[in-house]
Amino acid sequence: MDVLECIRRRRSIRRFKPEKVGRSEIEQLIDCARWAPSWNNCKAVRYTAVENEAELKRIAETLVAPENVRIVGNAPLLLVLSIVKKRSGYERNGTTSTAKGSSWEMFDTGVASQNICLAAHAMGLGTCILASFDEDGVSRQVELPEDEEIIALVACGYPDGSPVPPRRKEVCEILRYRM
């Protein structure tokens, strides 16, 4: 599958088969993520793979928003994407480098998560990026180092179904030219 087809066909998957994702597949996803560009090549995004059924159940039942309980509850894998604090978008002296301040951390994590999602799709896996969760609770559950902050969760597994693509705006509705 070429990259353009992968981009156009990838969908957020919210129902997964119970089949586990193998360690080699997980490592391949993270290998693809590490190739994402980052601020000043700081590579501050970190990844925690949660595979344990009891831990996934606890996160699903107590630490995610109600709309995400079913997604996390049936995913055989949850990737916790975190960022090493004050690296992405910061100078060595601790000042921010752009007008975006610390929000550049979101950009770096977003680029890495898109690499994960596209690689997963190309490998026959499905993903769903989640942002509604108890950050402190998940951080404690996965024993996240104190110098890291969770940015997103990515549910991952073998898709149980193929969602219909939603309507997209036409290019002419979202693109402006200045000449």
Order of alpha helices (4+ residues) and beta strands (2+ residues): alpha-alpha-beta-alpha-alpha-beta-alpha-beta-alpha-beta-alpha
